[in-house]
């Protein structure tokens, strides 16, 4: 009599934190260029009106990195049964790009304000 060996393969569960890490990373990397483009399209808006995007991008980048860390922990806890490694990697890359954009925009605004104060 032959014994059937049945291997139960559990399907991968979705890792929602990985998707949220990607979405917040996308916001972090895209909000500053979008704000700059909005100031170009809106009549009467100056480039300095896009400064509101700097803290939004910094907060979104931090949240993205936190979600990526939580998603990586979920993968480790479930012994690799939870997917999302690709989205975690993309979220981290976009979050770091958002941090770089935030820092460069902050430096640009700071130097501009310094030059305005030294001019008067």
C-alpha positions as CSV (number, residue, x, y, z in Angstrom):
1,X,0.0,0.0,0.0
2,X,1.4,3.3,-1.1
3,X,1.3,6.2,1.4
4,X,0.7,9.5,0.0
5,X,2.7,12.3,1.4
6,X,1.0,15.5,1.1
7,X,2.9,18.7,1.6
8,X,0.8,21.5,2.8
9,X,2.1,24.7,1.2
10,X,0.7,27.7,2.9
11,X,0.2,30.6,0.5
12,X,2.1,33.8,1.3
13,X,0.2,36.3,3.3
14,X,0.2,39.9,2.2
15,X,2.5,42.2,4.0
16,X,0.6,45.5,4.2
17,X,3.4,47.3,5.9
18,X,5.6,46.8,2.9
19,X,3.0,48.4,0.7
20,X,2.6,51.3,3.1
21,X,6.4,51.7,3.2
22,X,6.4,52.0,-0.6
23,X,3.4,54.5,-0.6
24,X,5.0,56.8,2.0
25,X,8.3,56.6,0.2
26,X,6.6,57.6,-3.0
27,X,5.1,60.6,-1.2
28,X,8.4,61.5,0.4
29,X,10.2,61.5,-3.0
30,X,7.5,63.1,-5.0
31,X,6.0,65.9,-2.8
32,X,8.8,68.4,-3.2
33,X,8.9,68.2,-7.0
34,X,5.1,68.3,-7.1
35,X,5.0,71.4,-4.9
36,X,7.6,73.1,-7.1
37,X,5.6,72.3,-10.2
38,X,2.4,73.6,-8.5
39,X,4.1,77.0,-7.9
40,X,5.0,77.2,-11.6
41,X,1.4,76.4,-12.6
42,X,-0.4,78.7,-10.1
43,X,-0.3,82.3,-11.1
44,X,1.0,84.6,-8.4
45,X,2.7,81.8,-6.5
46,X,6.4,82.2,-5.7
47,X,8.9,79.4,-5.4
48,X,9.1,79.9,-1.6
49,X,5.4,78.9,-1.4
50,X,6.6,75.4,-1.9
51,X,8.4,75.4,1.4
52,X,5.4,73.6,3.1
53,X,6.4,70.4,1.3
54,X,9.8,70.1,3.2
55,X,8.4,68.9,6.6
56,X,5.8,66.8,4.8
57,X,8.5,65.0,2.8
58,X,10.6,64.5,6.0
59,X,7.7,63.1,7.9
60,X,6.7,60.8,5.0
61,X,10.3,59.5,4.7
62,X,10.5,58.7,8.4
63,X,7.1,56.9,8.4
64,X,8.2,55.0,5.3
65,X,11.4,53.8,7.0
66,X,9.4,52.8,10.1
67,X,7.0,50.8,8.0
68,X,9.8,49.1,6.1
69,X,11.4,48.1,9.5
70,X,8.1,46.7,10.7
71,X,7.6,44.8,7.4
72,X,11.1,43.3,7.6
73,X,10.3,42.2,11.1
74,X,7.1,40.5,9.9
75,X,9.0,38.6,7.3
76,X,11.6,37.5,9.9
77,X,8.9,36.5,12.4
78,X,6.9,34.4,9.9
79,X,10.0,32.6,8.7
80,X,9.8,34.1,5.2
81,X,6.2,33.2,4.7
82,X,5.1,36.8,4.3
83,X,6.0,38.5,1.0
84,X,6.9,42.1,0.3
85,X,10.7,42.2,0.1
86,X,10.6,44.0,-3.2
87,X,8.2,46.7,-1.9
88,X,10.3,47.1,1.2
89,X,13.4,47.7,-0.9
90,X,11.6,50.2,-3.1
91,X,10.1,52.0,0.0
92,X,13.6,52.4,1.5
93,X,15.1,53.7,-1.7
94,X,12.3,56.2,-2.1
95,X,12.5,57.2,1.5
96,X,16.2,57.9,1.3
97,X,15.6,59.9,-1.9
98,X,13.0,61.9,-0.1
99,X,15.4,62.6,2.8
100,X,18.0,63.7,0.2
101,X,15.5,66.0,-1.4
102,X,14.4,67.3,2.0
103,X,17.9,68.1,3.0
104,X,18.8,69.8,-0.3
105,X,15.6,71.9,-0.3
106,X,16.2,72.9,3.3
107,X,19.8,74.0,2.5
108,X,18.6,75.9,-0.5
109,X,15.9,77.8,1.5
110,X,18.3,78.4,4.3
111,X,21.0,79.9,2.0
112,X,18.4,82.0,0.3
113,X,17.1,83.4,3.6
114,X,20.7,84.1,4.7
115,X,21.5,86.0,1.5
116,X,18.3,88.0,1.9
117,X,19.3,89.0,5.5
118,X,22.8,89.8,4.5
119,X,21.6,92.0,1.6
120,X,19.7,94.4,3.9
